[in-house]
Amino acid sequence: MNSGFFIDITLSLRIKMFEPNNLVKIANMKMPFGKYKGRSLIELPEPYLVWFSREGFPKNSLGVLLQLTLEIKINGLEKLVYPLLEKGRTNNEQ
């Protein structure tokens, strides 16, 4: 495998992860399938996201958002995303 190709793909993925509107998407996009269908991505439990990291994230924009959500949770930054939730949609209100 050409290592330059791998670096380009990794860099491209990281650039997509840090698009500013992705934080709003994480706050308000609902999980479209699975055990936690209907929950906003930021409200998904960290162990569920860790499972995706082991088994493989979806190969689409949802996968990018799930990866970013995991990074936010690992670093304890969820409280920065909660204010972006549409009113009345959080289970984590203080």
C-alpha positions in Angstrom: 0.0 0.0 0.0 1.2 3.5 -0.8 1.7 5.3 2.5 1.1 8.6 0.9 -2.4 7.4 -0.2 -3.2 6.4 3.4 -2.0 9.8 4.8 -4.2 11.6 2.2 -7.3 9.6 3.2 -6.6 10.1 6.9 -6.0 13.9 6.4 -9.2 14.1 4.3 -11.2 12.4 7.0 -9.8 14.6 9.7 -10.6 17.8 7.7 -14.2 16.5 7.3 -14.5 15.8 11.0 -13.7 19.4 12.0 -16.2 21.2 9.8 -17.9 23.7 12.1 -21.4 22.6 11.3 -20.6 19.0 12.3 -21.0 20.1 16.0 -24.6 21.2 15.3 -25.2 17.9 13.4 -23.8 15.9 16.3 -26.2 17.7 18.7 -29.3 17.3 16.6 -28.9 14.4 14.1 -30.8 11.3 15.3 -29.2 7.9 15.2 -30.9 6.3 12.2 -30.7 2.6 13.3 -29.8 0.2 16.0 -30.4 0.0 19.7 -30.3 3.8 20.1 -32.3 4.7 17.1 -33.8 8.1 17.5 -31.3 9.5 20.0 -29.1 12.5 19.1 -25.6 11.4 18.4 -24.2 13.4 21.4 -26.6 11.4 23.6 -25.2 8.0 22.5 -23.4 6.1 25.3 -19.6 6.1 25.0 -19.4 2.3 25.1 -21.6 2.1 22.0 -19.3 4.5 20.2 -16.3 2.5 21.3 -17.9 -0.6 19.9 -18.2 1.1 16.5 -14.5 2.1 16.8 -13.6 -1.6 17.2 -16.0 -3.1 14.7 -15.8 -0.2 12.1 -17.7 3.0 11.7 -20.1 3.3 8.8 -18.3 4.4 5.6 -20.3 7.6 5.1 -20.9 11.0 6.7 -22.6 9.3 9.7 -19.4 7.4 10.4 -17.4 10.7 10.4 -19.9 12.2 12.8 -19.8 9.1 15.1 -16.0 9.3 15.2 -16.1 12.9 16.1 -18.7 12.2 18.8 -16.4 9.6 20.3 -13.5 12.0 20.3 -15.7 14.6 22.0 -16.8 12.1 24.7 -13.3 10.7 25.3 -12.1 14.2 25.9 -15.0 15.1 28.2 -16.3 17.9 25.9 -20.0 17.0 25.7 -21.0 20.0 27.6 -19.8 22.2 24.8 -22.2 20.5 22.4 -25.3 20.4 24.6 -26.1 24.1 24.1 -26.5 23.3 20.4 -29.3 20.8 21.0 -32.7 22.0 19.8 -34.8 23.0 22.8 -36.5 20.1 24.5 -34.4 17.4 22.9 -31.8 16.6 25.6 -31.9 13.9 28.2 -28.8 15.4 29.8 -30.1 18.7 31.0 -28.7 19.9 34.3 
